Amino acid sequence: MEFLKFNGVKKAIIILCLTAMLTPLAVSAYSIKTGDSVYLPKNEIIEGNLYAAGANLTVEGQVTGDVICAGRSINISGQVAGDVICAGQSINISGQIGGNLRLASETINFSGQAARNAMILGSAVVTAASSSIGWDLLALGGTFELRGDIGRDLYGYLAKARLAGQVGKNIKLNFGSRNKNSQPLAIASTTLINGDLNYTSDKKAAIENEAIIKGKITQSLPKAVNKKPDFVSLSWWWGNLIAVFSALVLGLVLISFWREQIIKITDLMLNKVSASLGWGILTLLLAPPMAIILLITIIGIPLSLILMALWLIALYLSKILVGVLVGRSLLNSLLPKQKDSLILDMIVGVVIIYLLFALPLLGRPLYFIAILWGLGGIILTLKKISHKPANTTRSF
């Protein structure tokens, strides 16, 4: 996760948040903190939202709005009046959250209190005995352990779960049709479920005798998966062929009108890989929330639509930029004496990356990385252009 060690995050966040200042109904105050190590001490109060990015983030103080952050290691022990939306490698939340909780990380430890809903995506997730979630919890990912309390319902699509806490209403968990765990669902003696337990698995749940389940227990078998591999079907080949040719056509248009700009963006992406990925994560995370805020304010609807349109366009263009970069790097290394042809680079690169995207296991992760890389390259280029000194000399 070294891609989060970069400077200049402030500009991207300000660009995404600037429109929120145009109306009194939007968030009127915010604070931006960036760097390898970001620290909010106990005696500090942030009025409004806190936007933070860095390798190590620690929030011990108070935030009167939302916390939106990205980092390698994230620790929040302070009080947040609004929502917490964070992505990282390791996240530890032990503070009080007045709104919703939205977390995505490899490992997540939650020992605090969230007043509303929680959505947690992670490889290993643990909610401590001291934790509480006021409304519903949606858990997605690998292993999940519930030791604390949930006010209403628990939903999840998981590989393995162990329940030892309290759920106010119902539980609905799905363990998939290809789950190799010998015991996907285990319910400890300390568990209290005030509603129904519904789970989808081909293996029975291990329920200890002292566990209390007041509603019905329903086990559903996963649907059998008896389909041929995708690459066997004609529709798979046809769909990928259309996608490749669409990308090639758009790539030709981009090179025809913005050849020099494409070269500058791909050079910047190659020279600043970590920064590009970091900018890509921030842009991917922050653009939709800001568009929603503008949409709610009614008078900000046009700006919201423009922001989302630009965001979606940038997402699509990012893959083509990565294709150009791959093609340039490959042909320059194989044919160093050949005259540079950006169109040939684009064709070779786009075909290669779309073939990689079609791989069964690696395709989706590579697709996601390509989006982040290209998206970050676009933002980095815009930042570099905006930092150029204005030419005040005029000729008449």
C-alpha positions as CSV (number, residue, x, y, z in Angstrom):
1,M,0.0,0.0,0.0
2,E,2.9,2.3,-0.6
3,F,0.8,4.1,-3.3
4,L,-0.7,6.3,-0.6
5,K,2.7,8.0,0.0
6,F,2.2,11.0,-2.2
7,N,2.0,14.8,-2.0
8,G,-0.6,17.2,-3.4
9,V,-3.7,15.4,-2.3
10,K,-5.2,18.7,-1.2
11,K,-5.9,19.9,-4.8
12,A,-7.9,16.8,-5.8
13,I,-10.0,16.9,-2.7
14,I,-10.6,20.6,-3.1
15,I,-11.7,20.2,-6.7
16,L,-14.2,17.5,-5.7
17,C,-15.5,19.4,-2.7
18,L,-15.5,22.9,-4.1
19,T,-19.1,22.7,-5.4
20,A,-20.3,21.9,-1.9
21,M,-19.4,25.5,-1.0
22,L,-21.7,27.0,-3.6
23,T,-24.9,26.5,-1.7
24,P,-25.8,27.0,2.0
25,L,-27.5,23.7,2.2
26,A,-24.3,21.8,1.4
27,V,-21.4,21.3,3.9
28,S,-20.1,24.8,4.7
29,A,-16.9,23.8,6.4
30,Y,-14.2,21.1,5.9
31,S,-10.6,20.3,6.8
32,I,-8.0,18.6,4.7
33,K,-5.1,16.7,6.1
34,T,-2.5,14.9,4.1
35,G,1.0,13.4,4.4
36,D,2.8,10.2,5.3
37,S,1.5,10.6,8.8
38,V,-1.8,12.4,9.6
39,Y,-2.7,12.9,13.3
40,L,-5.6,14.6,14.9
41,P,-4.9,15.0,18.7
42,K,-7.5,14.6,21.4
43,N,-7.8,18.3,22.1
44,E,-8.5,19.3,18.5
45,I,-12.0,19.8,17.0
46,I,-12.7,19.8,13.3
47,E,-15.7,21.9,12.3
48,G,-17.4,20.2,9.4
49,N,-16.0,17.3,7.3
50,L,-12.5,15.9,7.6
51,Y,-10.8,14.7,4.4
52,A,-7.6,12.8,5.1
53,A,-5.1,10.8,3.0
54,G,-1.8,9.3,4.0
55,A,0.1,6.2,4.9
56,N,-0.8,6.4,8.6
57,L,-4.0,8.2,9.8
58,T,-4.9,8.6,13.4
59,V,-8.0,10.5,14.6
60,E,-8.3,11.0,18.4
61,G,-10.0,14.3,18.3
62,Q,-13.6,15.4,17.5
63,V,-15.1,15.9,14.0
64,T,-18.5,17.6,13.8
65,G,-19.1,16.3,10.2
66,D,-18.0,13.3,8.2
67,V,-14.7,11.6,8.0
68,I,-13.6,10.5,4.5
69,C,-10.2,9.0,4.3
70,A,-7.8,6.7,2.5
71,G,-4.6,5.2,4.0
72,R,-2.5,2.2,4.7
73,S,-3.2,2.2,8.5
74,I,-6.3,4.0,9.8
75,N,-7.1,4.4,13.5
76,I,-10.1,6.4,14.7
77,S,-10.7,6.6,18.4
78,G,-12.2,10.1,18.6
79,Q,-15.8,11.2,18.2
80,V,-17.3,11.7,14.7
81,A,-20.7,13.3,14.5
82,G,-21.4,12.2,10.9
83,D,-20.4,9.3,8.7
84,V,-17.1,7.5,8.4
85,I,-16.1,6.4,4.9
86,C,-12.6,5.0,4.8
87,A,-10.5,2.6,2.7
88,G,-7.1,1.2,3.6
89,Q,-5.1,-1.9,4.4
90,S,-5.8,-1.9,8.1
91,I,-8.6,-0.1,9.9
92,N,-9.3,0.2,13.6
93,I,-12.4,2.1,14.8
94,S,-12.9,2.5,18.5
95,G,-14.6,5.9,18.7
96,Q,-18.2,7.0,18.6
97,I,-19.8,7.5,15.2
98,G,-22.9,9.5,15.0
99,G,-23.9,8.5,11.5
100,N,-23.1,5.6,9.1
101,L,-20.0,3.4,8.9
102,R,-18.6,2.5,5.4
103,L,-15.3,0.6,5.5
104,A,-13.2,-1.3,3.0
105,S,-9.9,-2.9,4.0
106,E,-7.9,-6.1,4.3
107,T,-8.3,-6.2,8.1
108,I,-11.0,-4.3,10.1
109,N,-11.4,-4.2,13.8
110,F,-14.4,-2.3,15.1
111,S,-14.8,-1.8,18.9
112,G,-16.7,1.5,18.8
113,Q,-20.3,2.6,18.5
114,A,-22.1,3.5,15.2
115,A,-25.5,5.1,15.6
116,R,-26.9,4.1,12.2
117,N,-26.0,1.6,9.5
118,A,-22.7,-0.1,8.8
119,M,-21.3,-1.6,5.6
120,I,-18.0,-3.4,6.0
121,L,-15.9,-5.0,3.2
122,G,-12.8,-6.9,4.3
123,S,-10.8,-10.1,4.3
124,A,-10.9,-10.3,8.1
125,V,-13.5,-8.4,10.1
126,V,-14.0,-8.4,13.8
127,T,-16.5,-6.5,15.9
128,A,-15.5,-6.5,19.5
129,A,-17.7,-7.1,22.5
130,S,-17.8,-3.4,23.3
131,S,-19.0,-2.5,19.8
132,S,-22.6,-1.6,18.8
133,I,-24.3,-0.7,15.6
134,G,-27.6,1.1,15.9
135,W,-29.4,-0.1,12.8
136,D,-28.3,-2.7,10.2
137,L,-25.0,-4.3,9.3
138,L,-24.0,-5.5,5.8
139,A,-20.8,-7.6,5.9
140,L,-19.0,-8.7,2.8
141,G,-15.8,-10.6,2.3
142,G,-13.8,-13.3,4.0
143,T,-14.0,-14.1,7.7
144,F,-16.4,-12.2,10.0
145,E,-16.7,-12.4,13.7
146,L,-19.5,-10.7,15.6
147,R,-19.0,-10.2,19.3
148,G,-20.8,-6.9,19.8
149,D,-24.4,-5.8,19.3
150,I,-26.5,-4.9,16.2
151,G,-29.7,-3.0,16.7
152,R,-31.6,-4.4,13.8
153,D,-30.7,-6.8,11.0
154,L,-27.4,-8.5,9.9
155,Y,-26.8,-9.3,6.3
156,G,-23.8,-10.8,4.7
157,Y,-22.1,-12.6,1.8
158,L,-19.1,-14.3,3.5
159,A,-16.7,-17.2,3.4
160,K,-16.9,-17.8,7.1
161,A,-18.7,-16.3,10.1
162,R,-18.7,-16.7,13.8
163,L,-21.5,-15.1,15.9
164,A,-21.1,-14.5,19.6
165,G,-23.0,-11.2,20.1
166,Q,-26.5,-9.9,20.0
167,V,-28.7,-9.1,16.9
168,G,-31.9,-7.1,17.5
169,K,-33.9,-8.6,14.6
170,N,-33.1,-11.0,11.8
171,I,-30.0,-12.5,10.2
172,K,-29.6,-13.4,6.5
173,L,-26.2,-14.7,5.4
174,N,-25.0,-16.3,2.2
175,F,-21.9,-18.5,2.1
176,G,-21.9,-19.2,-1.7
177,S,-22.0,-22.3,-3.7
178,R,-18.2,-23.0,-3.7
179,N,-17.4,-22.5,-0.1
180,K,-14.6,-24.9,1.0
181,N,-14.8,-24.1,4.7
182,S,-15.9,-27.2,6.7
183,Q,-17.9,-24.9,9.1
184,P,-18.9,-21.7,7.4
185,L,-21.3,-20.6,10.2
186,A,-20.7,-21.0,13.9
187,I,-22.9,-19.6,16.6
188,A,-21.5,-19.4,20.1
189,S,-23.3,-19.9,23.4
190,T,-23.3,-16.1,24.1
191,T,-25.3,-15.4,21.0
192,L,-28.8,-13.8,21.2
193,I,-30.8,-13.4,18.0
194,N,-34.2,-11.8,18.6
195,G,-35.5,-12.7,15.1
196,D,-35.1,-15.3,12.4
197,L,-31.8,-16.9,11.3
198,N,-31.7,-17.5,7.5
199,Y,-28.5,-18.8,5.9
200,T,-27.5,-20.2,2.5
201,S,-24.9,-23.0,2.7
202,D,-24.5,-26.7,1.8
203,K,-23.3,-27.3,5.4
204,K,-25.3,-27.0,8.6
205,A,-24.5,-24.3,11.0
206,A,-22.7,-25.3,14.3
207,I,-25.0,-23.9,17.0
208,E,-24.1,-24.3,20.6
209,N,-26.9,-25.3,23.0
210,E,-26.8,-22.1,25.1
211,A,-27.3,-19.8,22.1
212,I,-30.7,-18.1,22.0
213,I,-32.5,-17.8,18.7
214,K,-36.1,-16.6,19.2
215,G,-37.2,-16.9,15.6
216,K,-37.1,-19.6,12.9
217,I,-33.9,-21.2,11.7
218,T,-33.9,-21.7,7.9
219,Q,-31.1,-23.3,5.9
220,S,-31.2,-22.8,2.1
221,L,-29.0,-24.8,-0.3
222,P,-27.0,-22.7,-2.8
223,K,-28.0,-22.9,-6.4
224,A,-26.0,-25.5,-8.3
225,V,-23.5,-24.0,-10.7
226,N,-23.4,-26.1,-13.9
227,K,-22.4,-23.7,-16.5
228,K,-19.6,-23.8,-19.1
229,P,-16.6,-21.5,-18.7
230,D,-17.4,-18.0,-20.1
231,F,-14.8,-18.3,-22.9
232,V,-16.7,-21.2,-24.4
233,S,-19.8,-19.2,-25.1
234,L,-20.2,-17.1,-28.3
235,S,-21.7,-14.2,-26.4
236,W,-18.4,-13.9,-24.3
237,W,-16.3,-13.6,-27.5
238,W,-18.7,-11.2,-29.1
239,G,-19.0,-9.0,-26.0
240,N,-15.2,-8.8,-25.6
241,L,-14.7,-8.1,-29.3
242,I,-17.2,-5.2,-29.2
243,A,-15.4,-3.8,-26.1
244,V,-12.0,-4.0,-27.8
245,F,-13.1,-2.3,-31.0
246,S,-15.0,0.4,-29.1
247,A,-11.9,1.2,-27.1
248,L,-9.8,1.2,-30.3
249,V,-12.2,3.7,-32.0
250,L,-12.2,6.0,-29.0
251,G,-8.4,5.7,-28.7
252,L,-8.0,6.8,-32.4
253,V,-10.2,9.8,-31.7
254,L,-8.2,10.8,-28.6
255,I,-4.9,10.5,-30.4
256,S,-6.2,12.5,-33.4
257,F,-7.2,15.5,-31.3
258,W,-5.0,15.2,-28.1
259,R,-1.8,13.4,-29.1
260,E,0.6,15.5,-27.1
261,Q,-1.7,15.4,-24.0
262,I,-1.9,11.6,-24.2
263,I,1.8,11.4,-24.2
264,K,2.2,13.7,-21.3
265,I,-0.5,11.8,-19.2
266,T,1.1,8.4,-19.9
267,D,4.6,9.7,-19.1
268,L,3.3,11.1,-15.8
269,M,1.5,7.8,-15.0
270,L,4.8,5.8,-15.7
271,N,7.0,8.2,-13.7
272,K,4.6,8.5,-10.7
273,V,2.8,5.2,-10.3
274,S,2.2,5.5,-6.6
275,A,0.8,9.0,-6.9
276,S,-1.4,8.1,-9.8
277,L,-2.9,5.1,-7.8
278,G,-3.4,7.3,-4.8
279,W,-5.2,10.1,-6.8
280,G,-7.3,7.4,-8.4
281,I,-8.5,6.0,-5.1
282,L,-9.4,9.5,-3.8
283,T,-11.2,10.4,-7.0
284,L,-13.1,7.1,-7.1
285,L,-14.2,7.5,-3.4
286,L,-15.0,11.2,-3.2
287,A,-16.7,12.0,-6.5
288,P,-20.0,10.1,-5.9
289,P,-20.6,11.4,-2.3
290,M,-20.1,15.0,-3.5
291,A,-22.5,14.5,-6.4
292,I,-25.1,13.1,-4.0
293,I,-24.7,16.1,-1.7
294,L,-25.2,18.4,-4.6
295,L,-28.2,16.4,-5.8
296,I,-29.9,16.7,-2.4
297,T,-29.5,20.5,-2.4
298,I,-31.8,20.8,-5.5
299,I,-30.1,23.9,-6.9
300,G,-26.9,21.9,-7.2
301,I,-28.5,19.3,-9.5
302,P,-26.8,20.6,-12.7
303,L,-23.4,20.6,-11.1
304,S,-24.1,17.1,-9.7
305,L,-24.9,15.8,-13.2
306,I,-21.8,17.5,-14.7
307,L,-19.6,16.0,-12.0
308,M,-20.9,12.5,-12.4
309,A,-20.7,12.7,-16.2
310,L,-17.0,13.8,-16.1
311,W,-16.3,11.1,-13.5
312,L,-17.8,8.4,-15.7
313,I,-16.0,9.6,-18.8
314,A,-12.7,9.6,-16.9
315,L,-13.4,6.1,-15.7
316,Y,-13.8,4.8,-19.2
317,L,-10.8,6.8,-20.6
318,S,-8.6,5.6,-17.9
319,K,-8.4,2.1,-19.4
320,I,-7.5,3.4,-22.8
321,L,-4.7,5.5,-21.2
322,V,-3.3,2.4,-19.5
323,G,-3.5,0.6,-22.9
324,V,-1.4,3.4,-24.5
325,L,1.1,3.2,-21.7
326,V,1.4,-0.6,-22.0
327,G,1.8,-0.4,-25.8
328,R,4.4,2.4,-25.6
329,S,6.5,0.6,-22.9
330,L,6.3,-2.7,-24.7
331,L,7.2,-1.5,-28.2
332,N,9.9,0.8,-27.0
333,S,11.6,-2.1,-25.2
334,L,11.2,-4.6,-28.1
335,L,11.8,-2.2,-31.0
336,P,13.8,0.7,-29.6
337,K,15.0,1.9,-33.0
338,Q,11.6,2.0,-34.6
339,K,10.0,5.3,-35.1
340,D,7.4,6.1,-32.4
341,S,3.9,5.5,-33.5
342,L,1.3,6.4,-30.9
343,I,-1.5,4.7,-32.9
344,L,0.3,1.4,-33.1
345,D,1.2,1.7,-29.4
346,M,-2.5,2.2,-28.6
347,I,-3.7,-0.7,-30.7
348,V,-1.2,-3.1,-29.2
349,G,-1.7,-1.9,-25.7
350,V,-5.5,-1.9,-25.7
351,V,-5.6,-5.4,-27.2
352,I,-3.2,-6.7,-24.5
353,I,-5.0,-5.1,-21.5
354,Y,-8.4,-6.3,-22.7
355,L,-7.1,-9.8,-23.0
356,L,-5.8,-9.5,-19.5
357,F,-9.1,-8.2,-18.3
358,A,-10.7,-11.3,-19.7
359,L,-8.7,-13.7,-17.5
360,P,-10.8,-15.7,-15.1
361,L,-9.1,-14.8,-11.8
362,L,-6.8,-11.9,-12.5
363,G,-9.1,-10.0,-14.9
364,R,-11.2,-8.1,-12.4
365,P,-8.3,-7.0,-10.1
366,L,-6.3,-5.8,-13.1
367,Y,-9.3,-4.0,-14.5
368,F,-9.7,-2.2,-11.1
369,I,-6.0,-1.3,-10.9
370,A,-6.1,0.0,-14.5
371,I,-9.1,2.3,-13.7
372,L,-7.3,3.7,-10.6
373,W,-4.0,4.2,-12.5
374,G,-5.5,6.0,-15.5
375,L,-7.9,8.0,-13.4
376,G,-5.1,9.2,-11.1
377,G,-3.0,10.1,-14.2
378,I,-5.7,12.4,-15.5
379,I,-6.0,14.2,-12.1
380,L,-2.2,14.5,-11.8
381,T,-2.0,16.1,-15.3
382,L,-4.8,18.5,-14.4
383,K,-3.0,19.4,-11.2
384,K,0.3,20.0,-13.1
385,I,-1.4,22.2,-15.6
386,S,-3.1,24.3,-12.9
387,H,0.2,24.8,-11.2
388,K,1.8,26.4,-14.2
389,P,2.3,30.2,-13.7
390,A,-0.1,32.3,-15.7
391,N,1.4,34.3,-18.6
392,T,0.5,37.9,-17.9
393,T,2.1,39.3,-21.1
394,R,-0.4,40.2,-23.8
395,S,0.3,41.1,-27.4
396,F,-1.9,43.5,-29.3
